[in-house]
Amino acid sequence: MEPAEKLSVTVTPAMARMIREKVEDGSFGSASEVIRAALRAFQREEDEHAERMASIRARVKSSIDDTRPNLSGKEVREQLKKLAEQYSSRIDDSAA
C-alpha cells in the first residue's frame, strides 16, 4: 500500500452530514474511509467513461473508414422499390 498523504478537503454541509452518517451507522470506520470509497467509485466511473468513449471513437472510425457507398434515404427507397418490383415479377412469373 502506498504511504498516505494528508489532504484538507472542504465539503458542503450535506456532504459532511452524509459522511458522518456513514461512519455513525457503521458502514465505514472513519471519514477518510468514506472519502476513499467515494474516490474509488469516481475512478471506476471515469475508467468506464473512458472505455465507452474509446468504443464510440472506434465505431466512428470504422464508419468513416467504411468503403461502402453512401446512399441517401431517397436512393435507399428507390433501390428497395426496384427490389420489390423484381421480387413481385418473379412471383408473377412462377404463378403463370
Beta strands, then each sheet from edge to edge (+ up, - down):
end
